[in-house]
Amino acid sequence: MKLDEEYSIKSDGVGTTLNFSTPRQREKDGEMVYFVFTDKWYYLTVEQALRKYLDLRTENCEDVKECLKRIEEVKQIISKIK
């Protein structure tokens, strides 16, 4: 299930995977190269994966107000997938 443009969750009966994927670019041999950066986190439950998602979405907040705003955004995303 897709959480947002960068994160998704996949559950297979054995565990749950939180997936991150985003297009990026870097310089290679003097030219800009586009690629897709991915990362994965493995959990036993969907709840654990969603808690990690919340942590990732709030880790770069500048202040409490921004943190609360992101928490509310994540709550809305979660409520849509129930």
DSSP file (Angstrom, degrees, kcal/mol; ACC not computed):
  #  RESIDUE AA STRUCTURE BP1 BP2  ACC     N-H-->O    O-->H-N    N-H-->O    O-->H-N    TCO  KAPPA ALPHA  PHI   PSI    X-CA   Y-CA   Z-CA
    1    1 A M              0   0    0      0, 0.0     8,-2.9     0, 0.0     2,-0.4   0.000 360.0 360.0 360.0 137.1    0.0    0.0    0.0
    2    2 A K  B     -A    8   0A   0      6,-0.2     6,-0.3     1,-0.2     3,-0.1  -0.662 360.0-179.4 -84.5 128.7    1.3    3.4   -1.0
    3    3 A L        -     0   0    0      4,-2.2     2,-0.2    -2,-0.4     5,-0.2   0.858  66.6 -34.6 -92.6 -45.4    1.7    5.9    1.9
    4    4 A D  S    S-     0   0    0      3,-1.8    -1,-0.3    73,-0.0     0, 0.0  -0.826  83.7 -62.5-156.6-164.7    2.9    8.9   -0.1
    5    5 A E  S    S+     0   0    0     -2,-0.2     3,-0.1     1,-0.2    -3,-0.0   0.738 132.4  27.1 -65.4 -22.7    5.1    9.6   -3.1
    6    6 A E  S    S+     0   0    0      1,-0.1    15,-2.1    14,-0.1     2,-0.4   0.679 113.8  60.3-112.9 -23.9    8.2    8.1   -1.5
    7    7 A Y  E     + B   0  20A   0     13,-0.2    -4,-2.2    11,-0.0    -3,-1.8  -0.856  49.3 164.7-117.4 144.0    7.0    5.5    1.0
    8    8 A S  E     -AB   2  19A   0     11,-2.0    11,-3.3    -2,-0.4     2,-0.4  -0.970  23.4-138.0-146.8 161.3    5.0    2.3    0.7
    9    9 A I  E     - B   0  18A   0     -8,-2.9     2,-0.4    -2,-0.3     9,-0.2  -0.973  12.9-171.2-123.8 136.8    4.3   -0.7    2.8
   10   10 A K  E     - B   0  17A   0      7,-2.4     7,-3.1    -2,-0.4     2,-0.4  -0.996   3.1-170.0-128.3 128.8    4.2   -4.3    1.7
   11   11 A S  E     + B   0  16A   0     -2,-0.4     5,-0.2     5,-0.2    -2,-0.0  -0.956  10.2 176.6-119.6 136.2    3.1   -7.1    3.9
   12   12 A D        -     0   0    0      3,-2.2     4,-0.1    -2,-0.4    -1,-0.1   0.218  56.3 -97.3-125.9  15.8    3.4  -10.8    3.0
   13   13 A G  S    S+     0   0    0      2,-0.4     3,-0.1     1,-0.1    -2,-0.0   0.052 120.4  61.3  91.6 -27.6    2.2  -12.8    6.0
   14   14 A V  S    S-     0   0    0      1,-0.3     2,-0.3    31,-0.0    -1,-0.1   0.762 120.0 -33.8 -96.9 -35.3    5.7  -13.3    7.4
   15   15 A G        -     0   0    0      2,-0.0    -3,-2.2    -5,-0.0    -2,-0.4  -0.935  59.3 -98.9-168.0-173.4    6.5   -9.7    7.9
   16   16 A T  E     -BC  11  43A   0     27,-3.5    27,-3.1    -2,-0.3     2,-0.5  -0.980  22.8-155.4-130.0 138.4    6.1   -6.1    6.7
   17   17 A T  E     -BC  10  42A   0     -7,-3.1    -7,-2.4    -2,-0.4     2,-0.6  -0.959   5.5-153.3-117.3 129.4    8.5   -4.0    4.7
   18   18 A L  E     -BC   9  41A   0     23,-2.7    23,-2.0    -2,-0.5     2,-0.4  -0.909  23.0-160.9 -96.6 120.0    8.6   -0.2    4.7
   19   19 A N  E     -BC   8  40A   0    -11,-3.3   -11,-2.0    -2,-0.6     2,-0.4  -0.848  11.9-167.2-109.3 138.3   10.0    0.9    1.3
   20   20 A F  E     +BC   7  39A   0     19,-2.7    19,-2.0    -2,-0.4     2,-0.3  -0.983  13.7 167.0-121.3 134.6   11.5    4.2    0.3
   21   21 A S  E     + C   0  38A   0    -15,-2.1    17,-0.2    -2,-0.4    -2,-0.0  -0.962   2.0 158.3-149.9 128.8   12.1    5.2   -3.3
   22   22 A T  E     - C   0  37A   0     15,-2.2    15,-2.7    -2,-0.3     2,-0.2  -0.986  39.4-113.6-151.5 140.6   12.9    8.6   -4.8
   23   23 A P  E     + C   0  36A   0      0, 0.0     2,-0.3     0, 0.0    13,-0.2  -0.533  43.8 168.6 -72.8 139.5   14.5    9.9   -8.0
   24   24 A R  E     - C   0  35A   0     11,-3.2    11,-2.6    -2,-0.2     2,-0.3  -0.872  22.6-141.1-140.3 172.9   17.9   11.6   -7.5
   25   25 A Q  E     + C   0  34A   0     -2,-0.3     2,-0.3     9,-0.2     9,-0.2  -0.984  17.5 172.1-138.6 152.4   20.8   12.8   -9.5
   26   26 A R  E     - C   0  33A   0      7,-2.0     7,-3.5    -2,-0.3     2,-0.5  -0.970  37.2 -97.8-151.3 163.5   24.6   12.9   -9.0
   27   27 A E  E     + C   0  32A   0     -2,-0.3     2,-0.4     5,-0.2     5,-0.2  -0.729  39.9 172.2 -88.7 131.3   27.7   13.7  -10.9
   28   28 A K  E >  S- C   0  31A   0      3,-3.4     3,-1.5    -2,-0.5    -2,-0.0  -0.958  70.6 -13.6-141.4 120.4   29.5   10.8  -12.5
   29   29 A D  T 3  S-     0   0    0     -2,-0.4     3,-0.1     1,-0.3    -1,-0.1   0.867 129.5 -52.8  56.2  39.4   32.4   11.3  -15.0
   30   30 A G  T 3  S+     0   0    0      1,-0.2     2,-0.3     0, 0.0    -1,-0.3   0.465 121.4  97.5  80.1   1.5   31.5   15.0  -15.3
   31   31 A E  E <  S-C   28   0A   0     -3,-1.5    -3,-3.4    -5,-0.0     2,-0.5  -0.907  78.0-112.2-122.7 151.4   27.9   14.4  -16.2
   32   32 A M  E     -C   27   0A   0     -2,-0.3     2,-0.4    -5,-0.2    -5,-0.2  -0.703  34.4-164.3 -81.5 126.8   24.7   14.5  -14.1
   33   33 A V  E     -C   26   0A   0     -7,-3.5    -7,-2.0    -2,-0.5     2,-0.4  -0.942   8.4-144.2-115.6 131.4   23.2   11.0  -13.9
   34   34 A Y  E     +C   25   0A   0     -2,-0.4     2,-0.3    -9,-0.2    -9,-0.2  -0.759  29.7 157.5 -94.6 141.1   19.7   10.3  -12.7
   35   35 A F  E     -C   24   0A   0    -11,-2.6   -11,-3.2    -2,-0.4     2,-0.6  -0.948  42.0-108.1-152.0 169.1   18.9    7.2  -10.6
   36   36 A V  E     -C   23   0A   0     -2,-0.3     2,-0.4   -13,-0.2    -2,-0.0  -0.931  28.5-152.2-108.2 117.3   16.3    5.9   -8.2
   37   37 A F  E     -C   22   0A   0    -15,-2.7   -15,-2.2    -2,-0.6     2,-0.3  -0.736  19.5-176.8 -86.9 133.6   17.5    5.7   -4.6
   38   38 A T  E     +C   21   0A   0     -2,-0.4     2,-0.3   -17,-0.2   -17,-0.2  -0.936  13.0 177.7-131.0 154.9   15.8    3.0   -2.5
   39   39 A D  E     -C   20   0A   0    -19,-2.0   -19,-2.7    -2,-0.3     2,-0.3  -0.979   9.7-158.6-149.2 153.9   15.9    1.9    1.1
   40   40 A K  E     -C   19   0A   0     -2,-0.3     2,-0.4   -21,-0.2   -21,-0.2  -0.992   6.7-166.5-138.9 144.8   14.0   -0.8    3.0
   41   41 A W  E     -C   18   0A   0    -23,-2.0   -23,-2.7    -2,-0.3     2,-0.4  -0.995  16.8-145.2-128.3 136.7   13.2   -1.5    6.7
   42   42 A Y  E     +C   17   0A   0     -2,-0.4     2,-0.3   -25,-0.2   -25,-0.2  -0.865  23.5 166.4-110.0 135.0   11.8   -4.9    7.8
   43   43 A Y  E     -C   16   0A   0    -27,-3.1   -27,-3.5    -2,-0.4     3,-0.0  -0.917  41.3-128.3-140.3 163.4    9.3   -5.4   10.6
   44   44 A L  S    S+     0   0    0     -2,-0.3     2,-0.3   -29,-0.2    -1,-0.1   0.818  91.8  32.4 -80.6 -33.1    7.0   -8.1   12.0
   45   45 A T  S  > S-     0   0    0    -29,-0.1     4,-1.5     1,-0.1   -29,-0.1  -0.848  73.0-124.0-127.1 159.7    3.9   -5.9   12.0
   46   46 A V  H  > S+     0   0    0     -2,-0.3     4,-2.6     1,-0.2     5,-0.2   0.868 112.6  60.2 -64.6 -37.6    2.3   -3.1   10.0
   47   47 A E  H  > S+     0   0    0      1,-0.2     4,-2.1     2,-0.2    -1,-0.2   0.910 103.8  49.1 -58.1 -43.5    2.1   -1.1   13.2
   48   48 A Q  H  > S+     0   0    0      1,-0.2     4,-1.9     2,-0.2    -1,-0.2   0.908 111.3  49.6 -63.1 -41.4    5.9   -1.2   13.6
   49   49 A A  H  X S+     0   0    0     -4,-1.5     4,-2.3     1,-0.2    -2,-0.2   0.894 110.4  50.1 -64.1 -40.7    6.4   -0.1   10.0
   50   50 A L  H  X S+     0   0    0     -4,-2.6     4,-2.3     2,-0.2    -1,-0.2   0.855 107.6  53.8 -67.7 -34.4    4.0    2.8   10.5
   51   51 A R  H  X S+     0   0    0     -4,-2.1     4,-2.2     2,-0.2    -1,-0.2   0.902 109.7  48.0 -64.7 -40.6    5.8    3.9   13.6
   52   52 A K  H  X S+     0   0    0     -4,-1.9     4,-2.8     2,-0.2    -2,-0.2   0.905 109.2  53.8 -64.7 -41.6    9.1    3.9   11.6
   53   53 A Y  H  X S+     0   0    0     -4,-2.3     4,-2.3     1,-0.2    -2,-0.2   0.918 108.7  49.1 -57.8 -45.1    7.4    5.9    8.9
   54   54 A L  H  X S+     0   0    0     -4,-2.3     4,-1.3     1,-0.2    -1,-0.2   0.917 110.9  50.3 -61.2 -43.7    6.2    8.5   11.5
   55   55 A D  H  X S+     0   0    0     -4,-2.2     4,-1.0     1,-0.2     3,-0.3   0.919 111.7  47.8 -60.0 -44.4    9.8    8.7   12.8
   56   56 A L  H  < S+     0   0    0     -4,-2.8     3,-0.4     1,-0.2     4,-0.3   0.881 110.6  51.0 -66.1 -38.3   11.2    9.2    9.4
   57   57 A R  H  < S+     0   0    0     -4,-2.3    -1,-0.2     1,-0.2    -2,-0.2   0.736 118.1  38.0 -72.4 -21.9    8.7   11.9    8.5
   58   58 A T  H >< S+     0   0    0     -4,-1.3     3,-1.3    -3,-0.3    -1,-0.2   0.472  88.3  92.8-107.3  -2.1    9.4   13.9   11.7
   59   59 A E  T 3< S+     0   0    0     -4,-1.0    -1,-0.1    -3,-0.4    -2,-0.1   0.766  88.8  44.8 -69.2 -24.7   13.1   13.5   12.1
   60   60 A N  T 3  S+     0   0    0     -4,-0.3    -1,-0.3    -3,-0.1     2,-0.1   0.124  79.0 138.8-105.5  21.9   14.1   16.7   10.2
   61   61 A C    <   -     0   0    0     -3,-1.3     3,-0.1     1,-0.1    -3,-0.1  -0.416  44.5-151.6 -68.2 139.5   11.6   19.0   11.8
   62   62 A E  S    S-     0   0    0      1,-0.1     2,-0.3    -2,-0.1    -1,-0.1   0.818  72.1  -3.0 -80.4 -33.3   12.9   22.5   12.6
   63   63 A D  S  > S-     0   0    0      1,-0.1     4,-2.0     0, 0.0     5,-0.1  -0.899  79.4 -90.1-151.7 177.2   10.5   23.2   15.5
   64   64 A V  H  > S+     0   0    0     -2,-0.3     4,-2.8     1,-0.2     5,-0.2   0.877 120.3  56.6 -63.4 -39.5    7.6   21.8   17.5
   65   65 A K  H  > S+     0   0    0      1,-0.2     4,-1.8     2,-0.2    -1,-0.2   0.918 109.6  44.9 -61.1 -44.3    5.0   23.4   15.2
   66   66 A E  H  > S+     0   0    0      2,-0.2     4,-2.2     1,-0.2    -1,-0.2   0.885 112.2  52.9 -66.3 -38.5    6.5   21.7   12.1
   67   67 A C  H  X S+     0   0    0     -4,-2.0     4,-2.3     1,-0.2    -2,-0.2   0.926 109.2  48.2 -62.7 -46.1    6.6   18.4   14.0
   68   68 A L  H  X S+     0   0    0     -4,-2.8     4,-2.1     1,-0.2    -1,-0.2   0.873 109.9  53.4 -62.6 -37.5    3.0   18.6   15.0
   69   69 A K  H  X S+     0   0    0     -4,-1.8     4,-2.0    -5,-0.2    -1,-0.2   0.922 110.5  46.1 -63.7 -44.6    2.0   19.5   11.4
   70   70 A R  H  X S+     0   0    0     -4,-2.2     4,-2.5     2,-0.2    -2,-0.2   0.875 109.7  54.3 -67.7 -37.4    3.8   16.4   10.0
   71   71 A I  H  X S+     0   0    0     -4,-2.3     4,-2.4     1,-0.2    -1,-0.2   0.923 109.0  48.9 -60.9 -43.2    2.3   14.2   12.7
   72   72 A E  H  X S+     0   0    0     -4,-2.1     4,-2.0     2,-0.2    -2,-0.2   0.893 109.6  51.9 -63.7 -40.1   -1.1   15.3   11.6
   73   73 A E  H  X S+     0   0    0     -4,-2.0     4,-1.9     1,-0.2    -2,-0.2   0.916 110.6  48.0 -61.3 -43.4   -0.3   14.6    8.0
   74   74 A V  H  X S+     0   0    0     -4,-2.5     4,-2.6     1,-0.2    -2,-0.2   0.895 108.4  54.4 -66.0 -39.8    0.8   11.1    8.9
   75   75 A K  H  X S+     0   0    0     -4,-2.4     4,-2.4     1,-0.2    -1,-0.2   0.901 108.3  49.9 -59.2 -41.0   -2.3   10.5   10.9
   76   76 A Q  H  X S+     0   0    0     -4,-2.0     4,-1.2     2,-0.2    -1,-0.2   0.894 110.3  49.9 -66.1 -39.4   -4.4   11.5    7.9
   77   77 A I  H  X S+     0   0    0     -4,-1.9     4,-0.8     1,-0.2     3,-0.4   0.932 112.4  47.3 -62.6 -45.9   -2.5    9.1    5.6
   78   78 A I  H >X S+     0   0    0     -4,-2.6     3,-0.9     1,-0.2     4,-0.6   0.893 107.6  55.7 -64.1 -40.7   -2.9    6.3    8.1
   79   79 A S  H 3< S+     0   0    0     -4,-2.4     3,-0.4     1,-0.3    -1,-0.2   0.795 103.3  56.6 -64.7 -26.2   -6.6    7.0    8.5
   80   80 A K  H 3< S+     0   0    0     -4,-1.2    -1,-0.3    -3,-0.4    -2,-0.2   0.736 106.8  48.6 -75.3 -22.3   -7.1    6.6    4.7
   81   81 A I  H <<        0   0    0     -3,-0.9    -1,-0.2    -4,-0.8    -2,-0.2   0.497 360.0 360.0 -98.0  -3.0   -5.6    3.1    4.6
   82   82 A K     <        0   0    0     -4,-0.6    -1,-0.2    -3,-0.4    -2,-0.1   0.492 360.0 360.0 -70.8 360.0   -7.6    1.6    7.5
